[in-house]
Amino acid sequence: MKESFSHDLDTVKPDRKETDAPTDSSIAASNAIKYTAYIMLLFGFLYFLIAYLAPML
């Protein structure tokens, strides 16, 4: 006969790790990197428009 092993296993609860809330300086640094990337993409797109598409007009 099959034995049920479900009663032998205890439910394992994952341990929650305490994490610190992000500080203001780390949020500011993250935003600076993000917006710098946006500006670089914008300038790259504008360069593409001027260098490659404008001469075709």
Secondary structure, 3 states (H helix, E strand, C coil): CCCCCCCCCCCCCCCCCCCCCCCHHHHHHHHHHHHHHHHHHHHHHHHHHHHHHHHHC
